[in-house]
């Protein structure tokens, strides 16, 4: 604590880079065994947040720190500035309504003068529409992290992050991925995380269970797995 200002300073463990930076540099040499280890560690972090009845509110590859030492690699969730109790009445996102007159339907979408925070490709469609941020929205974001881990590409990397993309997401369009890029069981679970209906998304324990199971397999057996 500064004796004059009474301000506190926190000293935290140093992390060299975030997940985005690490994958951009090392993706071609990362094995599937390491990929599922990433997912497992990140999911354990999300579980700790959800078990405390909180939401993170801003999960994306820039908010996952990568630390490495001779014995292991660690992936830790950071930037809890948007974390809130899930039942917090203020945990609402407000925005203007964008009307799609050219399609003869209205999609409630938060754009421009809003309180929507985050990296657009990782934001759940219901949040873009102005709905309450829930743990299911964190699961949607985790599904996008699963895509990034599997492919080394950011979701919607070839789209401008604008109103058109937001509309596209709200109309249930998602990134494309093929089975050769990931095990079928991984892809199936990832796509459930992206479900337009938050109630249909898996709970965090199901993601941990799959990642934990894949971790005990070797790389060739991971890629041979079929969906359930």
Secondary structure, DSSP 8 states (H G I E B T S, - for coil): --TTT----------SEEHHHHHHHHGGG--HHHHHHHHHHHHHHHHHHHHTTEE-S--SGGGEEEEE-SS-EEEEE---TT-EETT-TT-------EEEGGGTEEE----SSS---S-GGGS-HHHHTT----HHHHHHHHHHHHHHHHHSS-TTTTS-SSHHHHHHHHTT------GGGS-HHHHHHHHHHT-SSGGGS--HHHHHHHHHHHHTS-HHHHHH----
